[in-house]
Amino acid sequence: MGEYYKITVEKRDADDAVLLRLSFGAPAQNDKIVKDAVDALQDLKLEGGKTVLLNGPASLPVACALAHGLGHLFETVGVFDPKVSQYVVAISHGGLPVGALLPA
């Protein structure tokens, strides 16, 4: 598991989505954190599928790197928004429209 950034995977049985829990590790600058985040994502060996949901903190460089990697694997990428307590679809390849809300 990464020293500077951690990703754990959960399965949401209700909607067959993969839920990724994100968290920072030891303090570091983004040049180290973003590399650790990409490595952590690759270590999960995700097969892809219909929907992936992200929940947890991420710097902008980390969010971009994760979105890039996951956008190639999943039809829909949703990101948790604590203001509405739901996931907001941020990437869609023909599935749900961008901006759609998914229950937490």
C-alpha positions as CSV (number, residue, x, y, z in Angstrom):
1,M,0.0,0.0,0.0
2,G,1.2,3.5,-0.8
3,E,3.1,5.6,1.7
4,Y,1.6,9.0,0.5
5,Y,-1.8,7.9,-0.9
6,K,-4.1,5.0,-0.3
7,I,-7.0,3.5,-2.2
8,T,-9.1,0.7,-1.0
9,V,-11.9,-1.1,-3.0
10,E,-15.4,-2.0,-1.9
11,K,-18.2,-3.5,-3.8
12,R,-21.7,-2.0,-3.6
13,D,-24.1,-4.9,-4.0
14,A,-27.2,-2.7,-4.6
15,D,-26.0,-1.2,-7.9
16,D,-23.0,-3.4,-8.9
17,A,-20.7,-0.4,-8.7
18,V,-17.1,-0.5,-7.4
19,L,-16.5,2.0,-4.6
20,L,-13.0,3.3,-4.1
21,R,-12.2,4.8,-0.7
22,L,-9.4,7.4,-1.0
23,S,-7.1,8.8,1.7
24,F,-3.9,10.6,2.1
25,G,-1.0,8.9,3.8
26,A,2.2,10.5,5.1
27,P,2.6,14.2,4.3
28,A,4.3,14.9,1.0
29,Q,4.2,17.2,-2.0
30,N,2.0,16.4,-5.0
31,D,4.9,15.1,-7.1
32,K,5.2,12.2,-4.7
33,I,1.5,11.9,-3.9
34,V,0.2,11.7,-7.5
35,K,2.8,9.0,-8.4
36,D,1.8,7.0,-5.3
37,A,-1.9,7.4,-6.2
38,V,-1.3,6.1,-9.8
39,D,0.7,3.2,-8.4
40,A,-2.1,2.4,-5.8
41,L,-4.7,2.4,-8.6
42,Q,-2.6,0.1,-10.7
43,D,-2.0,-2.2,-7.8
44,L,-5.8,-2.8,-7.5
45,K,-5.8,-4.5,-10.9
46,L,-9.3,-3.3,-11.5
47,E,-11.0,-5.1,-14.5
48,G,-13.4,-2.2,-15.2
49,G,-17.1,-2.3,-15.7
50,K,-20.1,-0.1,-15.6
51,T,-19.7,2.3,-12.6
52,V,-16.9,3.3,-10.3
53,L,-17.5,5.7,-7.4
54,L,-14.8,7.7,-5.6
55,N,-15.1,8.8,-2.0
56,G,-12.4,10.6,-0.1
57,P,-10.0,13.4,-0.3
58,A,-7.8,14.1,-3.3
59,S,-5.7,17.0,-4.5
60,L,-6.4,18.3,-8.0
61,P,-3.4,16.4,-9.6
62,V,-4.5,13.2,-7.9
63,A,-8.1,13.6,-9.0
64,C,-6.9,14.2,-12.6
65,A,-4.7,11.1,-12.6
66,L,-7.4,8.9,-11.1
67,A,-10.0,10.2,-13.5
68,H,-7.7,9.5,-16.4
69,G,-7.0,5.9,-15.4
70,L,-10.6,5.1,-14.3
71,G,-12.1,6.7,-17.4
72,H,-10.4,4.1,-19.6
73,L,-11.8,1.2,-17.5
74,F,-15.4,2.3,-16.5
75,E,-18.4,3.5,-18.4
76,T,-19.3,5.9,-15.5
77,V,-17.2,7.6,-12.9
78,G,-19.0,9.3,-10.0
79,V,-17.4,11.4,-7.3
80,F,-18.9,11.9,-3.8
81,D,-20.0,15.4,-3.1
82,P,-20.6,16.0,0.7
83,K,-22.7,19.1,0.0
84,V,-25.5,16.9,-1.5
85,S,-24.5,13.6,0.2
86,Q,-24.6,11.9,-3.2
87,Y,-22.2,10.9,-6.0
88,V,-22.0,13.2,-9.0
89,V,-21.3,11.6,-12.4
90,A,-18.1,13.3,-13.6
91,I,-17.3,11.0,-16.6
92,S,-19.8,9.2,-18.8
93,H,-19.2,7.1,-21.9
94,G,-22.8,6.7,-22.9
95,G,-24.2,5.7,-19.6
96,L,-25.7,8.1,-17.1
97,P,-25.4,11.8,-18.1
98,V,-22.6,13.9,-16.6
99,G,-24.0,15.7,-13.6
100,A,-26.5,13.0,-12.7
101,L,-26.7,12.2,-9.0
102,L,-26.3,8.7,-7.6
103,P,-27.3,7.9,-4.0
104,A,-24.6,7.3,-1.4
